Amino acid sequence: SDLTMSVVFDEYGRPFIIMREQQGSAQLKGLEAQKANILAARTVCNLVRTSLGPKGMDKMLVDKDGGVVITNDGATILKEMEVEHQVARLMVELSQSQ
């Protein structure tokens, strides 16, 4: 499945990202596959990047059952994410091996 992202702001003006699944994905080859892999890697990096440093923002993660986890720990964010893209999943697995 393909993922689309949208940035939404809460009542205090803090941004958060909503990721939605879309139906129907096609197999990519060549340059298009490379672009998709780079985009997936950048997306994972951008999700974690805003939680780093002294001004790092908290992330609110909601699972399928409605459970909520609020954290600014990059390892926890990556662990709790359900990643389908192979390159993005590889990045998550590499982060857990450290």
N, C-alpha and C positions, 0 to 999 in steps of 0.2 A: 504494500500500500504506500501511496505517496502521502507526504505530510505537508500541510500548509500552515504557516505561522501568521499570527496577527498580534500586534502589540496593543495592549489595553491599559488604561490608567485607572487606578483606584481613586477613592474619594479624596485622598491626600496628594494626588498627582504622581504617585510612584508607578512606574511602568511594570507590567508583567506580560509574559508571552503566553498566548493560548495556541496550542497545536492541535489541529484537526486532521483526522484521517480522511482521505478521499479514496473512492473505489476505482478499480481498474488501473493497473500499472503495466507498463510495457518494458520489455528488456531493451536496454540501451547498449550501444556498441561504439567503439572508437572514441572520438572527441567528445561526443555527448555523454558517454559513460564517465570520462575523466572529469567533465564539468560537474556532473551529478555527484561524483565522489568528493570533489573539492567543496561543493556546496554543503554536503552532509557534514564534512569535517569542520567547516567554518561555523555551521549552525551549532554543533556541539560545543565548539570553543566559545562562541558568543554567549551561549547559555551559562557557561561557568564563569566567563570573564567578569561579568557584572557582579559576581558574588565575592570577588577577590579584593584584598587590600583593606585599608582602614575605613573606606567609604563603601565597602561591599554591601550590596542589597540582599535581603532575605528572599528566598524563593518559596512559594507555596506550591507543593506538589499534591495533586489529588489522584488517588488510585481509582480503579473501576468500582470499588465498593463504597466510594465516598470518603474513605479515610484521608486525613490531611496531615502532611508533614511540612513544617516550616523550618528551613535551614539556610545557612549561607556557607555550609561546608561543601566544597566541590565534590569530594568523594561520595558524600551522601546523595547529592543531586544526581550524579552519574549512576550510582547504584540503584536508585529508585526509578530511574527512567526505563521505559520499555522501548527499546530501540530495534527497529526492523532493518534499517539500512546496514549493509554488511560493513562498510568502512566505518560508519559511526559506531556500530557495535564493537568493532575491533578497537577503536579508541577507548571505549568504555571498559573493555576487558583489560587493555593495557594499563589503564589508570588503577584498576583493582589489583594488579599484580605487584604494585610498588609497596 
